[in-house]
Amino acid sequence: MREVIPEIIPPEHWTERKTLRHARNLLGKHLVCRGAAFLITEVEAYDGEKDLACHAARGKTPRNEVMYGPAGHWYVYLCYGMHEMLNLVVGPTGWPAAVLIRGVEGLTGPGRLTRALGIDRSLNRRPALPQSGLHVEDRGVRVPARLVRATARIGVAYAGPEWAGKPWRFTFDPRALPSRRPALGPK
């Protein structure tokens, strides 16, 4: 069996304007927090000023300006005065889009995730690199399309039914993966 060597996903990887694809492709990647790796199992996409559920729907503000900056940076904000929310900025500079990390294996809910991992707003605007203490790695886990569920985003009813109902939340059950061991070479 070949060992899979973790590959750090650099910020420039996220620069294409393909928010939904970036969100879907985060499933199966690992969120690495101060050296501990967690399999990403649930995300939500927020894509530009026309997306009424996106923080950029009302334009650029001091709170959301990180979304308009370079891809591969963290957007961490406080929700309801108590929950830190972790988002990865994606897309080209000037296009406000981000992917909310809603869950990792064994831990669901974005507020629970940040609380359990000790993630707070001190990471806001920081690049998703090991030096910042939080980054994303590819460790060879492939999530087959048949295992991915696309559903409506959670907690965005304020955006109206058209935008709240968009199936831009992606999730999968890691127990359904055929195997997490790396595949053997050709037979």
PyMOL CGO cylinders between C-alpha atoms (Angstrom):
from pymol import cmd
from pymol.cgo import CYLINDER

trace = [
    CYLINDER, 0.00, 0.00, 0.00, 1.32, 3.44, -0.93, 0.3, 1, 1, 1, 1, 1, 1,
    CYLINDER, 1.32, 3.44, -0.93, 1.32, 6.10, 1.70, 0.3, 1, 1, 1, 1, 1, 1,
    CYLINDER, 1.32, 6.10, 1.70, -0.57, 9.27, 0.79, 0.3, 1, 1, 1, 1, 1, 1,
    CYLINDER, -0.57, 9.27, 0.79, 1.50, 12.34, 1.50, 0.3, 1, 1, 1, 1, 1, 1,
    CYLINDER, 1.50, 12.34, 1.50, -0.67, 15.27, 2.62, 0.3, 1, 1, 1, 1, 1, 1,
    CYLINDER, -0.67, 15.27, 2.62, -0.60, 18.14, 0.16, 0.3, 1, 1, 1, 1, 1, 1,
    CYLINDER, -0.60, 18.14, 0.16, -1.19, 21.66, 1.43, 0.3, 1, 1, 1, 1, 1, 1,
    CYLINDER, -1.19, 21.66, 1.43, -3.70, 23.41, -0.80, 0.3, 1, 1, 1, 1, 1, 1,
    CYLINDER, -3.70, 23.41, -0.80, -2.24, 26.89, -1.46, 0.3, 1, 1, 1, 1, 1, 1,
    CYLINDER, -2.24, 26.89, -1.46, -4.39, 30.05, -1.48, 0.3, 1, 1, 1, 1, 1, 1,
    CYLINDER, -4.39, 30.05, -1.48, -4.02, 30.48, -5.24, 0.3, 1, 1, 1, 1, 1, 1,
    CYLINDER, -4.02, 30.48, -5.24, -5.84, 27.15, -5.75, 0.3, 1, 1, 1, 1, 1, 1,
    CYLINDER, -5.84, 27.15, -5.75, -9.12, 28.88, -4.86, 0.3, 1, 1, 1, 1, 1, 1,
    CYLINDER, -9.12, 28.88, -4.86, -8.93, 31.81, -7.34, 0.3, 1, 1, 1, 1, 1, 1,
    CYLINDER, -8.93, 31.81, -7.34, -11.30, 30.55, -10.07, 0.3, 1, 1, 1, 1, 1, 1,
    CYLINDER, -11.30, 30.55, -10.07, -14.81, 31.96, -10.05, 0.3, 1, 1, 1, 1, 1, 1,
    CYLINDER, -14.81, 31.96, -10.05, -16.41, 28.57, -9.45, 0.3, 1, 1, 1, 1, 1, 1,
    CYLINDER, -16.41, 28.57, -9.45, -17.78, 28.90, -5.94, 0.3, 1, 1, 1, 1, 1, 1,
    CYLINDER, -17.78, 28.90, -5.94, -20.05, 25.85, -6.04, 0.3, 1, 1, 1, 1, 1, 1,
    CYLINDER, -20.05, 25.85, -6.04, -17.28, 23.67, -7.41, 0.3, 1, 1, 1, 1, 1, 1,
    CYLINDER, -17.28, 23.67, -7.41, -14.89, 24.90, -4.71, 0.3, 1, 1, 1, 1, 1, 1,
    CYLINDER, -14.89, 24.90, -4.71, -17.51, 24.13, -2.06, 0.3, 1, 1, 1, 1, 1, 1,
    CYLINDER, -17.51, 24.13, -2.06, -18.17, 20.63, -3.40, 0.3, 1, 1, 1, 1, 1, 1,
    CYLINDER, -18.17, 20.63, -3.40, -14.45, 19.93, -3.73, 0.3, 1, 1, 1, 1, 1, 1,
    CYLINDER, -14.45, 19.93, -3.73, -13.78, 20.84, -0.10, 0.3, 1, 1, 1, 1, 1, 1,
    CYLINDER, -13.78, 20.84, -0.10, -15.65, 17.68, 0.90, 0.3, 1, 1, 1, 1, 1, 1,
    CYLINDER, -15.65, 17.68, 0.90, -13.06, 15.03, 1.70, 0.3, 1, 1, 1, 1, 1, 1,
    CYLINDER, -13.06, 15.03, 1.70, -10.28, 17.56, 2.22, 0.3, 1, 1, 1, 1, 1, 1,
    CYLINDER, -10.28, 17.56, 2.22, -8.84, 18.04, 5.68, 0.3, 1, 1, 1, 1, 1, 1,
    CYLINDER, -8.84, 18.04, 5.68, -9.04, 21.15, 7.82, 0.3, 1, 1, 1, 1, 1, 1,
    CYLINDER, -9.04, 21.15, 7.82, -5.72, 21.24, 9.67, 0.3, 1, 1, 1, 1, 1, 1,
    CYLINDER, -5.72, 21.24, 9.67, -5.80, 23.21, 12.89, 0.3, 1, 1, 1, 1, 1, 1,
    CYLINDER, -5.80, 23.21, 12.89, -2.52, 23.54, 14.78, 0.3, 1, 1, 1, 1, 1, 1,
    CYLINDER, -2.52, 23.54, 14.78, -1.34, 20.18, 13.41, 0.3, 1, 1, 1, 1, 1, 1,
    CYLINDER, -1.34, 20.18, 13.41, -4.54, 18.17, 13.98, 0.3, 1, 1, 1, 1, 1, 1,
    CYLINDER, -4.54, 18.17, 13.98, -6.41, 17.17, 10.79, 0.3, 1, 1, 1, 1, 1, 1,
    CYLINDER, -6.41, 17.17, 10.79, -10.19, 16.91, 10.47, 0.3, 1, 1, 1, 1, 1, 1,
    CYLINDER, -10.19, 16.91, 10.47, -12.08, 15.49, 7.46, 0.3, 1, 1, 1, 1, 1, 1,
    CYLINDER, -12.08, 15.49, 7.46, -14.44, 18.15, 6.03, 0.3, 1, 1, 1, 1, 1, 1,
    CYLINDER, -14.44, 18.15, 6.03, -17.96, 16.72, 5.71, 0.3, 1, 1, 1, 1, 1, 1,
    CYLINDER, -17.96, 16.72, 5.71, -20.28, 19.73, 5.35, 0.3, 1, 1, 1, 1, 1, 1,
    CYLINDER, -20.28, 19.73, 5.35, -20.00, 23.12, 3.64, 0.3, 1, 1, 1, 1, 1, 1,
    CYLINDER, -20.00, 23.12, 3.64, -22.18, 25.92, 2.25, 0.3, 1, 1, 1, 1, 1, 1,
    CYLINDER, -22.18, 25.92, 2.25, -21.46, 28.23, -0.70, 0.3, 1, 1, 1, 1, 1, 1,
    CYLINDER, -21.46, 28.23, -0.70, -22.07, 31.98, -0.77, 0.3, 1, 1, 1, 1, 1, 1,
    CYLINDER, -22.07, 31.98, -0.77, -21.54, 33.54, -4.17, 0.3, 1, 1, 1, 1, 1, 1,
    CYLINDER, -21.54, 33.54, -4.17, -21.44, 37.26, -4.84, 0.3, 1, 1, 1, 1, 1, 1,
    CYLINDER, -21.44, 37.26, -4.84, -23.56, 40.33, -4.30, 0.3, 1, 1, 1, 1, 1, 1,
    CYLINDER, -23.56, 40.33, -4.30, -26.59, 38.91, -6.14, 0.3, 1, 1, 1, 1, 1, 1,
    CYLINDER, -26.59, 38.91, -6.14, -26.77, 36.01, -3.65, 0.3, 1, 1, 1, 1, 1, 1,
    CYLINDER, -26.77, 36.01, -3.65, -29.14, 37.49, -1.07, 0.3, 1, 1, 1, 1, 1, 1,
    CYLINDER, -29.14, 37.49, -1.07, -27.90, 35.03, 1.58, 0.3, 1, 1, 1, 1, 1, 1,
    CYLINDER, -27.90, 35.03, 1.58, -24.30, 36.20, 1.10, 0.3, 1, 1, 1, 1, 1, 1,
    CYLINDER, -24.30, 36.20, 1.10, -22.82, 38.84, 3.41, 0.3, 1, 1, 1, 1, 1, 1,
    CYLINDER, -22.82, 38.84, 3.41, -21.86, 40.77, 0.26, 0.3, 1, 1, 1, 1, 1, 1,
    CYLINDER, -21.86, 40.77, 0.26, -25.50, 41.18, -0.83, 0.3, 1, 1, 1, 1, 1, 1,
    CYLINDER, -25.50, 41.18, -0.83, -25.49, 44.75, 0.47, 0.3, 1, 1, 1, 1, 1, 1,
    CYLINDER, -25.49, 44.75, 0.47, -22.06, 45.56, -0.89, 0.3, 1, 1, 1, 1, 1, 1,
    CYLINDER, -22.06, 45.56, -0.89, -18.66, 45.93, 0.67, 0.3, 1, 1, 1, 1, 1, 1,
    CYLINDER, -18.66, 45.93, 0.67, -18.47, 46.73, 4.39, 0.3, 1, 1, 1, 1, 1, 1,
    CYLINDER, -18.47, 46.73, 4.39, -15.66, 46.67, 6.95, 0.3, 1, 1, 1, 1, 1, 1,
    CYLINDER, -15.66, 46.67, 6.95, -16.99, 43.29, 8.17, 0.3, 1, 1, 1, 1, 1, 1,
    CYLINDER, -16.99, 43.29, 8.17, -17.09, 41.54, 4.78, 0.3, 1, 1, 1, 1, 1, 1,
    CYLINDER, -17.09, 41.54, 4.78, -14.28, 43.30, 2.89, 0.3, 1, 1, 1, 1, 1, 1,
    CYLINDER, -14.28, 43.30, 2.89, -12.07, 40.20, 3.26, 0.3, 1, 1, 1, 1, 1, 1,
    CYLINDER, -12.07, 40.20, 3.26, -14.50, 38.46, 0.86, 0.3, 1, 1, 1, 1, 1, 1,
    CYLINDER, -14.50, 38.46, 0.86, -13.48, 40.96, -1.84, 0.3, 1, 1, 1, 1, 1, 1,
    CYLINDER, -13.48, 40.96, -1.84, -9.81, 40.25, -1.32, 0.3, 1, 1, 1, 1, 1, 1,
    CYLINDER, -9.81, 40.25, -1.32, -7.59, 37.42, -2.50, 0.3, 1, 1, 1, 1, 1, 1,
    CYLINDER, -7.59, 37.42, -2.50, -8.81, 33.84, -2.40, 0.3, 1, 1, 1, 1, 1, 1,
    CYLINDER, -8.81, 33.84, -2.40, -7.49, 31.38, 0.14, 0.3, 1, 1, 1, 1, 1, 1,
    CYLINDER, -7.49, 31.38, 0.14, -7.93, 33.65, 3.14, 0.3, 1, 1, 1, 1, 1, 1,
    CYLINDER, -7.93, 33.65, 3.14, -10.14, 33.04, 6.16, 0.3, 1, 1, 1, 1, 1, 1,
    CYLINDER, -10.14, 33.04, 6.16, -13.30, 35.04, 6.78, 0.3, 1, 1, 1, 1, 1, 1,
    CYLINDER, -13.30, 35.04, 6.78, -14.23, 34.53, 10.43, 0.3, 1, 1, 1, 1, 1, 1,
    CYLINDER, -14.23, 34.53, 10.43, -17.12, 36.49, 11.91, 0.3, 1, 1, 1, 1, 1, 1,
    CYLINDER, -17.12, 36.49, 11.91, -19.32, 36.41, 14.98, 0.3, 1, 1, 1, 1, 1, 1,
    CYLINDER, -19.32, 36.41, 14.98, -22.90, 35.20, 14.49, 0.3, 1, 1, 1, 1, 1, 1,
    CYLINDER, -22.90, 35.20, 14.49, -25.72, 35.93, 16.95, 0.3, 1, 1, 1, 1, 1, 1,
    CYLINDER, -25.72, 35.93, 16.95, -23.14, 37.42, 19.30, 0.3, 1, 1, 1, 1, 1, 1,
    CYLINDER, -23.14, 37.42, 19.30, -21.89, 33.97, 20.30, 0.3, 1, 1, 1, 1, 1, 1,
    CYLINDER, -21.89, 33.97, 20.30, -20.77, 31.72, 17.42, 0.3, 1, 1, 1, 1, 1, 1,
    CYLINDER, -20.77, 31.72, 17.42, -17.62, 32.20, 15.38, 0.3, 1, 1, 1, 1, 1, 1,
    CYLINDER, -17.62, 32.20, 15.38, -18.19, 31.16, 11.76, 0.3, 1, 1, 1, 1, 1, 1,
    CYLINDER, -18.19, 31.16, 11.76, -15.30, 29.91, 9.60, 0.3, 1, 1, 1, 1, 1, 1,
    CYLINDER, -15.30, 29.91, 9.60, -15.35, 30.65, 5.87, 0.3, 1, 1, 1, 1, 1, 1,
    CYLINDER, -15.35, 30.65, 5.87, -12.75, 30.21, 3.14, 0.3, 1, 1, 1, 1, 1, 1,
    CYLINDER, -12.75, 30.21, 3.14, -12.70, 33.07, 0.63, 0.3, 1, 1, 1, 1, 1, 1,
    CYLINDER, -12.70, 33.07, 0.63, -12.82, 31.75, -2.95, 0.3, 1, 1, 1, 1, 1, 1,
    CYLINDER, -12.82, 31.75, -2.95, -12.83, 33.29, -6.42, 0.3, 1, 1, 1, 1, 1, 1,
    CYLINDER, -12.83, 33.29, -6.42, -10.91, 36.14, -8.03, 0.3, 1, 1, 1, 1, 1, 1,
    CYLINDER, -10.91, 36.14, -8.03, -10.05, 39.32, -6.14, 0.3, 1, 1, 1, 1, 1, 1,
    CYLINDER, -10.05, 39.32, -6.14, -13.04, 41.65, -6.30, 0.3, 1, 1, 1, 1, 1, 1,
    CYLINDER, -13.04, 41.65, -6.30, -15.60, 38.81, -6.46, 0.3, 1, 1, 1, 1, 1, 1,
    CYLINDER, -15.60, 38.81, -6.46, -17.07, 38.36, -2.96, 0.3, 1, 1, 1, 1, 1, 1,
    CYLINDER, -17.07, 38.36, -2.96, -17.55, 34.65, -2.40, 0.3, 1, 1, 1, 1, 1, 1,
    CYLINDER, -17.55, 34.65, -2.40, -16.81, 32.25, 0.42, 0.3, 1, 1, 1, 1, 1, 1,
    CYLINDER, -16.81, 32.25, 0.42, -17.46, 28.72, 1.58, 0.3, 1, 1, 1, 1, 1, 1,
    CYLINDER, -17.46, 28.72, 1.58, -18.69, 28.21, 5.15, 0.3, 1, 1, 1, 1, 1, 1,
    CYLINDER, -18.69, 28.21, 5.15, -17.14, 25.16, 6.81, 0.3, 1, 1, 1, 1, 1, 1,
    CYLINDER, -17.14, 25.16, 6.81, -20.18, 23.70, 8.60, 0.3, 1, 1, 1, 1, 1, 1,
    CYLINDER, -20.18, 23.70, 8.60, -18.81, 20.36, 9.78, 0.3, 1, 1, 1, 1, 1, 1,
    CYLINDER, -18.81, 20.36, 9.78, -15.97, 17.90, 10.02, 0.3, 1, 1, 1, 1, 1, 1,
    CYLINDER, -15.97, 17.90, 10.02, -16.12, 14.20, 10.78, 0.3, 1, 1, 1, 1, 1, 1,
    CYLINDER, -16.12, 14.20, 10.78, -17.66, 13.72, 14.22, 0.3, 1, 1, 1, 1, 1, 1,
    CYLINDER, -17.66, 13.72, 14.22, -18.46, 17.41, 14.66, 0.3, 1, 1, 1, 1, 1, 1,
    CYLINDER, -18.46, 17.41, 14.66, -21.39, 19.16, 12.98, 0.3, 1, 1, 1, 1, 1, 1,
    CYLINDER, -21.39, 19.16, 12.98, -22.51, 22.74, 13.23, 0.3, 1, 1, 1, 1, 1, 1,
    CYLINDER, -22.51, 22.74, 13.23, -20.27, 25.68, 12.38, 0.3, 1, 1, 1, 1, 1, 1,
    CYLINDER, -20.27, 25.68, 12.38, -20.41, 27.18, 15.89, 0.3, 1, 1, 1, 1, 1, 1,
    CYLINDER, -20.41, 27.18, 15.89, -19.59, 23.86, 17.55, 0.3, 1, 1, 1, 1, 1, 1,
    CYLINDER, -19.59, 23.86, 17.55, -16.73, 23.33, 15.10, 0.3, 1, 1, 1, 1, 1, 1,
    CYLINDER, -16.73, 23.33, 15.10, -15.04, 26.65, 15.80, 0.3, 1, 1, 1, 1, 1, 1,
    CYLINDER, -15.04, 26.65, 15.80, -15.57, 26.34, 19.55, 0.3, 1, 1, 1, 1, 1, 1,
    CYLINDER, -15.57, 26.34, 19.55, -14.14, 22.79, 19.66, 0.3, 1, 1, 1, 1, 1, 1,
    CYLINDER, -14.14, 22.79, 19.66, -11.11, 23.74, 17.55, 0.3, 1, 1, 1, 1, 1, 1,
    CYLINDER, -11.11, 23.74, 17.55, -10.46, 27.06, 19.25, 0.3, 1, 1, 1, 1, 1, 1,
    CYLINDER, -10.46, 27.06, 19.25, -11.01, 29.05, 16.05, 0.3, 1, 1, 1, 1, 1, 1,
    CYLINDER, -11.01, 29.05, 16.05, -11.84, 32.72, 16.54, 0.3, 1, 1, 1, 1, 1, 1,
    CYLINDER, -11.84, 32.72, 16.54, -11.71, 36.06, 14.74, 0.3, 1, 1, 1, 1, 1, 1,
    CYLINDER, -11.71, 36.06, 14.74, -7.96, 36.33, 15.26, 0.3, 1, 1, 1, 1, 1, 1,
    CYLINDER, -7.96, 36.33, 15.26, -7.78, 34.19, 12.08, 0.3, 1, 1, 1, 1, 1, 1,
    CYLINDER, -7.78, 34.19, 12.08, -9.93, 36.61, 10.08, 0.3, 1, 1, 1, 1, 1, 1,
    CYLINDER, -9.93, 36.61, 10.08, -8.07, 37.80, 6.94, 0.3, 1, 1, 1, 1, 1, 1,
    CYLINDER, -8.07, 37.80, 6.94, -5.21, 35.36, 7.53, 0.3, 1, 1, 1, 1, 1, 1,
    CYLINDER, -5.21, 35.36, 7.53, -4.09, 33.16, 4.62, 0.3, 1, 1, 1, 1, 1, 1,
    CYLINDER, -4.09, 33.16, 4.62, -5.06, 29.48, 4.76, 0.3, 1, 1, 1, 1, 1, 1,
    CYLINDER, -5.06, 29.48, 4.76, -1.47, 28.40, 5.31, 0.3, 1, 1, 1, 1, 1, 1,
    CYLINDER, -1.47, 28.40, 5.31, 0.28, 26.40, 8.06, 0.3, 1, 1, 1, 1, 1, 1,
    CYLINDER, 0.28, 26.40, 8.06, 1.94, 29.58, 9.36, 0.3, 1, 1, 1, 1, 1, 1,
    CYLINDER, 1.94, 29.58, 9.36, -1.48, 30.95, 10.36, 0.3, 1, 1, 1, 1, 1, 1,
    CYLINDER, -1.48, 30.95, 10.36, -2.30, 27.78, 12.31, 0.3, 1, 1, 1, 1, 1, 1,
    CYLINDER, -2.30, 27.78, 12.31, -5.18, 26.78, 10.01, 0.3, 1, 1, 1, 1, 1, 1,
    CYLINDER, -5.18, 26.78, 10.01, -5.08, 25.44, 6.47, 0.3, 1, 1, 1, 1, 1, 1,
    CYLINDER, -5.08, 25.44, 6.47, -6.60, 22.86, 4.10, 0.3, 1, 1, 1, 1, 1, 1,
    CYLINDER, -6.60, 22.86, 4.10, -4.87, 19.68, 2.96, 0.3, 1, 1, 1, 1, 1, 1,
    CYLINDER, -4.87, 19.68, 2.96, -5.61, 17.04, 0.35, 0.3, 1, 1, 1, 1, 1, 1,
    CYLINDER, -5.61, 17.04, 0.35, -4.93, 13.66, 1.92, 0.3, 1, 1, 1, 1, 1, 1,
    CYLINDER, -4.93, 13.66, 1.92, -6.20, 11.55, -0.96, 0.3, 1, 1, 1, 1, 1, 1,
    CYLINDER, -6.20, 11.55, -0.96, -9.81, 11.09, 0.20, 0.3, 1, 1, 1, 1, 1, 1,
    CYLINDER, -9.81, 11.09, 0.20, -12.14, 11.07, -2.80, 0.3, 1, 1, 1, 1, 1, 1,
    CYLINDER, -12.14, 11.07, -2.80, -15.84, 11.53, -2.20, 0.3, 1, 1, 1, 1, 1, 1,
    CYLINDER, -15.84, 11.53, -2.20, -17.89, 9.91, -4.98, 0.3, 1, 1, 1, 1, 1, 1,
    CYLINDER, -17.89, 9.91, -4.98, -20.69, 12.10, -6.36, 0.3, 1, 1, 1, 1, 1, 1,
    CYLINDER, -20.69, 12.10, -6.36, -23.26, 9.48, -5.34, 0.3, 1, 1, 1, 1, 1, 1,
    CYLINDER, -23.26, 9.48, -5.34, -22.42, 10.13, -1.67, 0.3, 1, 1, 1, 1, 1, 1,
    CYLINDER, -22.42, 10.13, -1.67, -22.83, 13.90, -1.82, 0.3, 1, 1, 1, 1, 1, 1,
    CYLINDER, -22.83, 13.90, -1.82, -26.13, 15.49, -0.83, 0.3, 1, 1, 1, 1, 1, 1,
    CYLINDER, -26.13, 15.49, -0.83, -26.90, 18.99, -2.06, 0.3, 1, 1, 1, 1, 1, 1,
    CYLINDER, -26.90, 18.99, -2.06, -29.54, 20.70, 0.08, 0.3, 1, 1, 1, 1, 1, 1,
    CYLINDER, -29.54, 20.70, 0.08, -30.80, 24.15, 0.94, 0.3, 1, 1, 1, 1, 1, 1,
    CYLINDER, -30.80, 24.15, 0.94, -28.52, 26.30, 3.07, 0.3, 1, 1, 1, 1, 1, 1,
    CYLINDER, -28.52, 26.30, 3.07, -29.33, 26.56, 6.76, 0.3, 1, 1, 1, 1, 1, 1,
    CYLINDER, -29.33, 26.56, 6.76, -30.35, 29.68, 8.66, 0.3, 1, 1, 1, 1, 1, 1,
    CYLINDER, -30.35, 29.68, 8.66, -30.76, 32.02, 5.69, 0.3, 1, 1, 1, 1, 1, 1,
    CYLINDER, -30.76, 32.02, 5.69, -34.56, 32.37, 5.47, 0.3, 1, 1, 1, 1, 1, 1,
    CYLINDER, -34.56, 32.37, 5.47, -34.04, 36.18, 5.52, 0.3, 1, 1, 1, 1, 1, 1,
    CYLINDER, -34.04, 36.18, 5.52, -32.77, 35.88, 1.92, 0.3, 1, 1, 1, 1, 1, 1,
    CYLINDER, -32.77, 35.88, 1.92, -36.22, 34.83, 0.68, 0.3, 1, 1, 1, 1, 1, 1,
    CYLINDER, -36.22, 34.83, 0.68, -37.30, 31.46, -0.68, 0.3, 1, 1, 1, 1, 1, 1,
    CYLINDER, -37.30, 31.46, -0.68, -35.43, 31.69, -3.99, 0.3, 1, 1, 1, 1, 1, 1,
    CYLINDER, -35.43, 31.69, -3.99, -32.04, 32.22, -2.36, 0.3, 1, 1, 1, 1, 1, 1,
    CYLINDER, -32.04, 32.22, -2.36, -32.59, 30.32, 0.88, 0.3, 1, 1, 1, 1, 1, 1,
    CYLINDER, -32.59, 30.32, 0.88, -33.76, 27.31, -1.11, 0.3, 1, 1, 1, 1, 1, 1,
    CYLINDER, -33.76, 27.31, -1.11, -30.74, 27.07, -3.39, 0.3, 1, 1, 1, 1, 1, 1,
    CYLINDER, -30.74, 27.07, -3.39, -29.10, 23.64, -2.95, 0.3, 1, 1, 1, 1, 1, 1,
    CYLINDER, -29.10, 23.64, -2.95, -25.73, 25.14, -2.08, 0.3, 1, 1, 1, 1, 1, 1,
    CYLINDER, -25.73, 25.14, -2.08, -25.11, 23.14, 1.09, 0.3, 1, 1, 1, 1, 1, 1,
    CYLINDER, -25.11, 23.14, 1.09, -23.02, 20.05, 0.40, 0.3, 1, 1, 1, 1, 1, 1,
    CYLINDER, -23.02, 20.05, 0.40, -22.63, 17.19, 2.84, 0.3, 1, 1, 1, 1, 1, 1,
    CYLINDER, -22.63, 17.19, 2.84, -21.70, 13.52, 2.96, 0.3, 1, 1, 1, 1, 1, 1,
    CYLINDER, -21.70, 13.52, 2.96, -21.53, 10.73, 5.51, 0.3, 1, 1, 1, 1, 1, 1,
    CYLINDER, -21.53, 10.73, 5.51, -17.89, 9.66, 5.82, 0.3, 1, 1, 1, 1, 1, 1,
    CYLINDER, -17.89, 9.66, 5.82, -18.99, 6.22, 7.05, 0.3, 1, 1, 1, 1, 1, 1,
    CYLINDER, -18.99, 6.22, 7.05, -20.24, 5.57, 3.50, 0.3, 1, 1, 1, 1, 1, 1,
    CYLINDER, -20.24, 5.57, 3.50, -16.80, 5.95, 1.92, 0.3, 1, 1, 1, 1, 1, 1,
    CYLINDER, -16.80, 5.95, 1.92, -15.66, 2.69, 0.33, 0.3, 1, 1, 1, 1, 1, 1,
    CYLINDER, -15.66, 2.69, 0.33, -12.30, 2.97, 2.04, 0.3, 1, 1, 1, 1, 1, 1,
    CYLINDER, -12.30, 2.97, 2.04, -10.07, 5.68, 3.34, 0.3, 1, 1, 1, 1, 1, 1,
    CYLINDER, -10.07, 5.68, 3.34, -6.96, 3.71, 2.63, 0.3, 1, 1, 1, 1, 1, 1,
    CYLINDER, -6.96, 3.71, 2.63, -5.07, 4.85, -0.42, 0.3, 1, 1, 1, 1, 1, 1,
    CYLINDER, -5.07, 4.85, -0.42, -5.65, 2.70, -3.46, 0.3, 1, 1, 1, 1, 1, 1,
    CYLINDER, -5.65, 2.70, -3.46, -2.96, 0.22, -4.42, 0.3, 1, 1, 1, 1, 1, 1,
    CYLINDER, -2.96, 0.22, -4.42, -1.14, 0.72, -7.68, 0.3, 1, 1, 1, 1, 1, 1,
    CYLINDER, -1.14, 0.72, -7.68, -2.27, -0.99, -10.90, 0.3, 1, 1, 1, 1, 1, 1,
    CYLINDER, -2.27, -0.99, -10.90, -2.85, -4.74, -10.63, 0.3, 1, 1, 1, 1, 1, 1,
]
cmd.load_cgo(trace, "trace")
